[in-house]
Amino acid sequence: MGLPPGWITAPAHRFTPNQQITALGNGVVPLQALTALALSMT
């Protein structure tokens, strides 16, 4: 949702599943951020 396919999970990155989870962390994807900003301005 909001990030292109393979952003972290593409085989070319060679991340383990644990590294993928760490890289994503509790990050907010762009679509969520845009929605939050739009709602906060209404």
C-alpha positions in Angstrom: 0.0 0.0 0.0 1.8 3.1 -1.2 5.2 1.6 -1.9 6.2 0.0 -5.2 6.4 -3.8 -5.3 9.8 -5.0 -4.3 10.7 -1.8 -2.4 12.4 -4.0 0.3 11.6 -7.5 -0.8 13.2 -7.6 -4.3 15.6 -10.6 -4.5 18.3 -8.2 -5.9 18.5 -6.6 -2.4 19.4 -9.9 -0.9 17.8 -9.1 2.5 16.8 -11.8 4.8 13.2 -11.8 6.1 14.4 -10.4 9.4 16.4 -7.6 7.6 13.3 -6.8 5.5 11.2 -6.3 8.7 14.0 -4.2 10.3 14.3 -2.0 7.2 10.6 -1.4 7.1 10.4 -1.0 10.9 7.4 1.1 12.0 7.7 3.3 8.9 4.8 5.2 7.5 4.3 4.5 3.8 3.7 7.5 1.6 0.0 6.8 1.1 -0.6 6.7 4.8 1.3 9.9 5.3 -0.6 11.7 2.6 -3.9 10.6 4.1 -2.9 11.7 7.6 -1.8 15.1 6.3 -5.0 15.6 4.3 -7.2 14.6 7.3 -5.3 16.9 9.7 -5.9 19.9 7.4 -9.7 19.5 7.3 
